[in-house]
Amino acid sequence: MKTLVCDVAIIGAGSAGLAANSAAHAAGATVLLIDRGPGGTTCARVGCMPSKLLLAAGDAAYAAQSAHRFGVSLPAGIAVDGAAVMARVRRERDRFVGSVLDGVAHIPADRKLLGSARFYGPNSLIVDDQTRVEARSIVIATGSTSLVPQQLDAVKARVLTNETVFELATLPASLAVLGAGPLGLELAQGMARLGVKVALFDHGDKLGGLRDPSLLGVARKIFGAALDLRLRSEIQSASEAAAGVALKWRDAAGAEHVETFEYILVAAGRTPNLSELALERAGLALDPHGTPMFDRTTLQCGDSAIFIAGDADHDRPVLHEASAEGRIAGANAASYPKLDATARMTPLVIVFSDPNIAAIGVPFEQAKATAVVIGEASYEDQGRAKVFLQNAGLIRIYGDHEGRLLGAEMLGPAVEHSAHLLAWCVQQKLKAHEVLKFPFYHPTFEEGLRSALRDLCGKVGSLRKMERDSITFGPAT
């Protein structure tokens, strides 16, 4: 068995691992990047990009199907070519993956190693039982994998996850989507708009990751009108059927049902890829889920020379956070034992459903516990939304009693853009009346954000202050 020695060993070449590699190398450390393949990052290969390609096709089909609402007719009708849809998804997906792989290819051969790593000790790894790696510090960036319920073991050939669904040669005739979180909602809506018969199941009553009961009620109404929602349902078993899978489930009232679907798509959560790392040899304290305990500002695990980043730590499983964590972990691994604590970005999650969903900053439960003031605005009578026949949704912004912005949940047209603006304001610790001094162009979807900010100001008694400052409100929205 050969031995390699380096300053920093990084396990995993996904978004977090590549960011850690760049940061550690920039700090002057000798770095070894270890990856078992296939590479290309979760986002590019099986996550953000292929799912958005599918959603784009669904949105195009929906726009064509809905054109009559604007007085536009399509005499020949529309036809969805499932094979062409999936071929484009894979073709463009492969381009995104290829750009990542090209970047990895430029890393010198002596700075990367292909294989599966496991701990041999706190500062050493074994890769494929062939190579021993001795490192001054180690970064765990192994990503995560979809969770598949045991009830589906009997029909594995008909079970899809985000890691396999994009390999379908054509669109399925019918699909049971298990999990109504962000990924499940996105894929269910995209497939349904492309003509697939879809049922969306979840054992709870949440939807799209929303937590605020006010927004949840609106979301159930909006998405329930377009999707077959089966919330508070329990999957009992699945068996092979002539046309695919016979799924047995119990509804919220306790009634049992059996329904046949061509495929089952599991979108019920992900688990960190840690089970093969032999963490017991690393001497780390683990949480009840088996994830190393770590400091969120340094990404250090306990007081060890081991750091963790990205989906592997199961903290903020989104790409921009994975990259940020990779940079923090890589820089601290390179400078260990000297560490720099880094203030984290304001939490921001966006669901690319239609309408969009976004969550910013302090979550609803925490906001409620601290007795904050909530400003809200509906999109039902919002100008730009009515122009595009997208006038549905609700914004709720959480602020303290001085009007300082703490967080929000948003459901509405194009709130992916408003969410960014609001996240920046939260991170800058701005107050609602200060944000209202910024320009809001008319007519835009962002005016919905302004309406919610005004409502918050009114509730904290800031309207008189705004009048003294001679703020011009502009056209009504």
C-alpha positions in Angstrom: 0.0 0.0 0.0 1.5 3.3 -1.1 1.3 6.4 1.2 0.6 10.0 0.1 1.2 13.0 2.4 -0.5 16.4 2.1 -1.6 19.3 4.2 -5.3 19.0 3.4 -7.2 16.0 2.2 -10.7 16.6 0.8 -13.2 13.8 0.5 -15.7 14.6 -2.3 -15.5 16.7 -5.4 -18.9 18.2 -5.4 -19.8 21.9 -5.0 -18.4 22.0 -1.4 -15.4 19.9 -2.1 -14.3 21.9 -5.1 -14.7 25.2 -3.2 -12.7 23.7 -0.3 -10.0 22.6 -2.8 -9.7 26.1 -4.3 -9.7 27.8 -0.9 -7.1 25.5 0.6 -4.9 25.7 -2.5 -5.1 29.5 -2.5 -4.0 29.5 1.2 -0.8 27.8 0.1 -1.6 24.3 1.4 -0.7 21.1 -0.5 -4.1 19.6 -1.2 -5.3 16.1 -2.3 -8.9 15.9 -3.7 -10.4 12.5 -3.3 -13.6 11.5 -5.2 -15.2 8.2 -6.0 -17.1 9.6 -9.0 -19.0 10.0 -11.2 -18.3 13.7 -10.5 -20.1 16.8 -12.0 -21.7 17.9 -8.7 -25.2 17.0 -7.4 -26.5 20.4 -8.7 -25.4 19.9 -12.3 -25.9 16.2 -12.7 -29.1 15.3 -10.7 -30.3 18.4 -8.9 -30.7 22.1 -9.7 -30.1 22.1 -13.4 -31.9 19.0 -14.8 -34.9 19.8 -12.6 -35.1 23.3 -14.0 -34.8 22.0 -17.5 -37.8 19.8 -16.9 -39.7 22.7 -15.3 -38.9 25.0 -18.2 -40.5 22.4 -20.6 -43.5 22.2 -18.3 -43.8 26.0 -18.2 -43.7 26.2 -22.0 -46.5 23.6 -22.3 -48.5 25.4 -19.7 -48.1 28.8 -21.4 -49.3 27.3 -24.7 -52.3 25.6 -23.0 -53.2 28.8 -21.2 -52.9 31.2 -24.2 -56.6 31.3 -24.7 -57.0 33.3 -21.5 -55.3 36.2 -23.3 -57.4 35.9 -26.4 -54.7 33.9 -28.2 -55.8 30.7 -29.9 -53.7 27.8 -31.1 -55.9 26.2 -33.8 -53.7 23.1 -34.2 -53.4 22.6 -30.4 -50.2 21.5 -28.8 -48.4 18.2 -28.5 -45.8 17.2 -25.9 -43.1 15.0 -27.3 -41.9 13.2 -24.2 -38.8 11.7 -25.8 -37.8 15.1 -27.1 -38.4 16.7 -23.7 -36.2 14.2 -21.9 -33.5 14.3 -24.6 -33.2 18.0 -24.1 -33.0 17.6 -20.4 -30.1 15.2 -20.7 -28.4 17.1 -23.5 -28.3 20.4 -21.6 -27.6 18.6 -18.3 -24.6 17.0 -19.8 -23.3 20.3 -20.9 -23.5 21.6 -17.3 -21.8 18.5 -16.0 -19.2 18.7 -18.7 -18.2 22.2 -17.6 -17.7 21.0 -14.1 -15.6 18.0 -15.2 -13.5 20.3 -17.4 -12.7 22.3 -14.3 -11.7 19.2 -12.4 -9.6 18.0 -15.3 -7.4 21.1 -15.0 -6.5 20.1 -11.4 -3.0 18.5 -11.6 -3.0 14.7 -11.5 -0.8 14.7 -8.3 -3.5 16.7 -6.5 -6.4 14.3 -7.0 -7.2 10.7 -6.4 -10.1 8.6 -7.7 -11.5 6.2 -5.2 -13.6 5.7 -2.0 -12.1 7.0 1.2 -12.6 5.9 4.8 -10.9 7.0 8.0 -8.0 5.0 9.4 -7.4 7.6 12.1 -8.0 11.2 12.9 -5.4 12.3 10.4 -5.3 9.4 8.0 -7.5 7.8 5.3 -7.5 4.6 3.3 -8.6 4.9 -0.3 -9.8 1.7 -2.0 -7.6 -0.4 0.2 -4.7 0.6 -2.0 -3.6 4.1 -0.8 -3.0 5.5 2.6 -3.3 9.3 2.9 -1.7 11.2 5.8 -3.0 14.7 6.1 -2.6 17.5 8.6 -6.3 18.2 8.3 -9.3 16.6 6.4 -12.4 18.0 4.9 -15.5 15.8 4.6 -17.6 17.0 1.6 -19.3 13.7 0.6 -22.7 15.1 -0.3 -26.0 13.2 0.3 -28.2 10.5 -1.2 -32.0 10.2 -1.6 -33.9 8.3 1.0 -36.1 5.5 -0.3 -38.7 4.0 2.1 -38.4 0.3 2.8 -42.1 -0.2 1.8 -40.9 0.1 -1.8 -38.2 -2.6 -1.8 -40.5 -5.0 -3.7 -40.8 -2.6 -6.7 -37.3 -1.1 -6.9 -37.2 -1.3 -10.7 -40.2 1.1 -10.8 -38.9 3.5 -8.1 -37.2 6.7 -9.3 -35.3 9.4 -7.4 -33.8 12.7 -8.6 -30.7 10.6 -9.3 -32.6 8.4 -11.9 -35.7 10.2 -13.1 -33.8 12.3 -15.7 -32.6 9.1 -17.3 -36.1 8.1 -18.5 -36.2 7.8 -22.2 -39.6 9.5 -22.3 -42.2 10.9 -20.0 -44.2 8.4 -18.0 -47.9 8.0 -18.4 -48.5 8.3 -14.6 -46.4 9.1 -11.6 -46.8 8.9 -7.8 -44.6 11.5 -6.2 -43.7 10.8 -2.6 -42.8 13.9 -0.6 -44.4 17.4 -1.0 -41.3 19.3 -0.1 -39.5 21.7 -2.5 -38.2 18.9 -4.9 -41.3 16.9 -4.9 -43.5 19.9 -5.6 -41.3 21.1 -8.4 -41.1 17.8 -10.2 -44.8 17.0 -9.6 -45.9 20.3 -11.1 -43.4 20.0 -14.0 -44.5 16.5 -14.9 -48.2 17.4 -14.6 -47.9 20.4 -16.9 -46.3 18.0 -19.5 -49.4 15.8 -19.4 -48.3 13.2 -16.9 -51.0 11.9 -14.6 -49.5 12.9 -11.2 -50.5 12.3 -7.6 -48.4 14.1 -4.9 -48.3 12.3 -1.5 -47.0 13.4 1.8 -47.5 12.0 5.3 -47.7 15.6 6.7 -49.7 18.6 5.8 -46.8 20.8 4.7 -46.2 21.9 1.1 -43.1 23.2 -0.6 -41.2 23.7 2.6 -43.5 26.4 3.8 -43.9 26.7 7.6 -46.1 29.8 8.0 -49.8 28.6 8.4 -51.1 31.6 6.6 -49.0 30.8 3.5 -49.7 27.1 3.8 -53.4 27.6 3.5 -53.0 29.7 0.4 -50.5 27.2 -1.1 -52.8 24.3 -0.6 -55.6 26.2 -2.4 -53.3 27.3 -5.3 -51.5 24.0 -5.9 -54.5 21.9 -5.0 -56.4 23.4 -8.0 -53.7 22.2 -10.4 -52.3 19.1 -8.7 -53.8 16.0 -7.2 -52.6 16.6 -3.6 -52.7 13.6 -1.2 -51.5 15.3 2.0 -51.6 13.5 5.4 -51.5 10.2 3.6 -49.6 7.1 4.6 -47.9 4.8 2.1 -48.4 1.2 3.3 -47.0 -1.0 0.6 -46.3 -1.4 -3.1 -46.5 -4.4 -5.4 -45.9 -5.1 -9.1 -48.8 -4.6 -11.5 -49.3 -5.1 -15.2 -49.1 -1.4 -15.9 -46.4 -0.6 -13.3 -46.9 -0.4 -9.5 -49.9 -1.0 -7.4 -49.5 1.5 -4.5 -51.5 0.9 -1.3 -52.1 4.0 0.8 -54.3 5.4 3.6 -55.8 8.8 3.3 -56.3 11.5 6.1 -59.6 10.0 7.0 -58.2 6.5 7.5 -59.7 5.0 4.3 -57.4 2.6 2.4 -56.9 2.9 -1.4 -54.9 1.0 -4.1 -53.9 2.8 -7.2 -51.7 1.9 -10.1 -48.9 4.2 -11.4 -46.3 3.6 -14.0 -43.5 4.8 -11.7 -43.0 6.1 -8.2 -40.8 9.1 -7.7 -39.3 9.4 -4.2 -38.6 13.0 -3.1 -38.9 12.5 0.6 -35.6 13.8 1.8 -31.9 13.1 1.6 -29.3 11.6 4.0 -25.6 12.5 4.2 -23.1 10.1 2.6 -21.3 9.3 5.8 -22.0 5.6 6.4 -18.9 4.3 4.5 -16.4 6.7 6.1 -15.7 4.7 9.3 -16.2 7.8 11.3 -15.7 5.8 14.5 -12.0 5.8 13.7 -11.9 9.6 13.4 -12.8 10.1 17.1 -15.6 12.5 16.4 -18.6 13.3 18.5 -21.8 12.5 16.5 -25.3 13.8 16.8 -28.3 11.4 17.1 -28.4 11.1 13.3 -24.8 10.1 13.0 -23.5 13.4 11.7 -20.3 14.9 13.2 -20.9 17.8 15.6 -19.4 20.9 14.1 -19.1 24.7 14.5 -21.2 26.5 11.9 -18.8 29.5 11.8 -15.6 27.5 11.2 -17.0 24.1 10.0 -14.6 22.4 12.5 -15.8 19.1 13.9 -15.3 19.4 17.7 -11.7 20.4 18.4 -10.3 18.1 15.8 -8.4 18.7 12.5 -11.5 17.5 10.6 -13.9 19.8 8.9 -17.3 19.2 7.2 -19.1 21.1 4.4 -22.0 20.9 2.1 -24.8 18.4 2.1 -22.7 16.1 4.3 -23.4 18.2 7.4 -27.2 18.3 6.6 -27.4 21.9 7.7 -28.3 24.1 4.7 -28.5 21.8 1.7 -28.5 24.3 -1.1 -25.7 25.1 -3.6 -24.7 28.6 -2.6 -24.4 27.5 1.0 -22.4 24.3 0.0 -19.9 26.5 -1.9 -19.7 29.0 1.0 -19.1 26.2 3.5 -16.5 24.7 1.3 -14.6 27.9 1.2 -14.8 28.3 5.0 -13.8 24.7 5.6 -11.0 24.7 3.0 -9.4 27.9 4.3 -9.6 26.8 8.0 -8.2 23.3 7.1 -5.3 25.0 5.4 -4.6 27.3 8.4 -5.3 24.8 11.2 -4.9 25.1 14.1 -5.4 28.8 13.5 -9.1 29.3 12.6 -11.2 32.2 11.3 -14.9 32.3 12.4 -17.0 33.5 9.4 -20.4 35.0 9.8 -22.9 33.0 7.7 -25.1 34.4 5.0 -28.8 35.1 5.7 -30.7 31.8 5.0 -32.3 31.8 1.6 -34.3 29.0 0.0 -36.2 29.3 -3.3 -38.7 26.7 -4.7 -39.1 27.1 -8.5 -42.7 26.1 -8.6 -45.3 28.3 -10.2 -46.0 30.4 -8.2 -42.5 30.6 -6.7 -42.0 29.9 -3.0 -39.2 31.5 -0.9 -38.1 31.5 2.7 -35.6 34.1 4.0 -33.9 34.5 7.4 -35.6 33.6 10.6 -38.2 30.8 10.1 -41.8 31.2 11.1 -41.6 29.2 14.4 -38.7 31.3 15.6 -40.4 34.5 14.5 -43.6 33.6 16.3 -41.7 32.7 19.5 -40.1 36.1 19.6 -43.4 38.0 19.2 -42.4 39.8 16.0 -44.6 42.1 13.9 -45.7 40.6 10.6 -46.3 42.7 7.5 -48.2 41.0 4.7 -49.5 41.6 1.2 -51.7 39.5 -1.1 -51.0 39.1 -4.9 -54.7 38.8 -5.7 -55.0 42.5 -6.6 -51.4 43.2 -7.4 -51.1 45.1 -10.7 -48.3 43.3 -12.6 -49.6 39.9 -11.4 -53.1 40.7 -12.7 -51.6 41.7 -16.1 -50.1 38.2 -16.5 -53.1 36.4 -14.9 -50.8 35.3 -12.1 -52.6 37.1 -9.3 -52.3 34.5 -6.5 -50.1 34.3 -3.5 -49.1 35.9 -0.3 -46.0 37.6 1.3 -45.4 37.6 5.1 -42.4 39.6 6.3 -41.2 39.2 9.9 -39.7 42.2 11.7 -38.9 43.2 15.3 -40.8 46.0 17.1 -38.4 48.6 15.6 -39.2 47.4 12.1 -35.9 45.7 11.6 -36.3 42.9 9.0 -35.7 39.4 10.4 -37.1 37.1 7.7 -40.0 36.2 5.5 -42.0 33.5 3.7 -43.2 34.3 0.2 -45.5 32.7 -2.3 -46.2 34.5 -5.5 -45.2 35.2 -9.1 -41.4 35.6 -9.6 -40.7 36.0 -5.9 -37.3 34.4 -6.6 -36.3 38.0 -7.4 -38.0 39.7 -4.5 -36.5 37.1 -2.2 -33.0 38.0 -3.2 -33.7 41.7 -2.5 -35.2 40.9 0.9 -32.4 38.5 1.9 -29.8 41.3 1.2 -31.8 43.7 3.3 -32.1 41.2 6.2 -28.4 40.5 6.0 -27.7 44.3 6.2 -30.0 44.5 9.2 -32.2 47.2 7.6 -35.5 48.4 8.9 -38.6 48.3 6.8 -38.9 52.1 6.5 -35.2 52.2 5.3 -36.0 49.7 2.5 -38.9 51.8 1.4 -36.5 54.6 0.6 -35.2 52.4 -2.3 -36.8 52.7 -5.7 -39.7 50.3 -6.6 -40.5 50.5 -10.3 -44.1 50.4 -11.6 -45.5 48.1 -12.7 -43.4 45.2 -11.3 -43.9 42.1 -9.2 -41.5 43.7 -6.7 -44.3 46.2 -5.7 -45.8 43.3 -3.8 -42.8 43.4 -1.6 -43.3 47.1 -1.1 -46.9 46.6 0.0 -45.8 44.1 2.6 -43.1 46.4 3.9 -45.7 49.2 4.2 -47.9 47.0 6.1 -45.1 46.1 8.5 -44.3 49.8 8.9 -47.9 50.6 9.7 -47.9 48.0 12.4 -44.7 49.3 14.1 -45.9 52.9 14.0 -43.4 54.0 11.3 -45.8 55.6 8.8 -45.6 59.0 10.5 -41.8 58.8 10.3 -42.0 58.0 6.6 -44.2 61.0 6.0 -41.7 63.3 7.8 -39.0 61.9 5.5 -41.2 62.8 2.5 -41.2 59.3 1.0 -43.2 59.1 -2.2 -45.2 55.9 -2.3 -45.9 55.9 -6.1 -48.8 54.2 -7.8 -51.1 51.8 -5.9 -50.4 48.2 -6.4 
